Amino acid sequence: MSEISKYINIDWSNISKIFGIETSNIGSFMGLNAPAAAGGDRGVFGGGYDLLNTMDYITISTTGDAIDFGDLSQGRSHLAATSNGSSDRGVFGGGYSTNNTIDYITISTTGDATNFGDLTLLLYGMGATSNGTSDRGIFAGATGPSVNTIEYITISSPGDSTDFGDLTASRGYIGSTSNSTNNRGVFGGGDNSSNIIDYITISSTGVATDFGDLTQIRAYLRAVSNGINNRGVFGGGGVPVNTIDYVTISSAADATEFGDLTVSRGQLSSTSNGTNDRGIFGGGYTWSVTVNTIDYITVSTPGNAIDFGDLLLERFTFDGTSNA
């Protein structure tokens, strides 16, 4: 479809204005395999406290409220999500209470999740990331009690996870992201009073290496990146904070202040549209209430987050992924 657009000069992000249909349905309408959700621009959030099976989605480049996507195979919180990017498969792994389930979805197609396989352990409070279309998904850390486990899957091939190696320290509730096909994953923060950032080479099993430190000790944070453009951003915390800090994923060093979330909160979710440069932080828990707030940032430009819209439900301890 990207080749066809060169010749007929159609902007697929605006096609719904031309035909009056959803971008995700263009393929059916035109009889062609068109890119869904504006060419890798759909974010999906799944799970949440109290053992929700809810999934909802947004178009990341377009502000607005989330829409119902379908259901996870079972309700759970404290789970972790990742994807193989534009290859369009999202996976949700683990969760409370002590769950080893991995589900998968086709991100461009709404519907219920399907069983993928099992994690090696009953885990919750993990972080997850991937090397994008290179197709390896990583689940790292966990809590209750805290562990240093890292395991991996091939996202396009359902099956059980395999041991990868270990984090530098046992901890859960970590923020995880990567520079996509550039193949470095980073894991920041966590319980046990951690400001640690570790890194791995996603395609090579082994133990993690110290990267540097976050600007604050915190857990229950989440992270986004702009993919191969190489910036990772960590937002939120366990004790509600509005902190956002960033790293250059290819260069080990301490994090730098980025800006503030619109609302101080913890136990939130995140995703991004990769090289299109928008990061999303959704939901979370403040000192008094659970929120359905969605914020966005421009990953390459430090500054405060901006209101995006609302989740389908107020919730926390969930996670998100995208087809970017």
Summary of the structure (lengths in Angstrom):
residues: 324
radius of gyration: 18.0
end to end distance: 16.7
largest distance: 57.3
contacts: 1308
relative contact order: 0.15
helix: 13%
strand: 45%
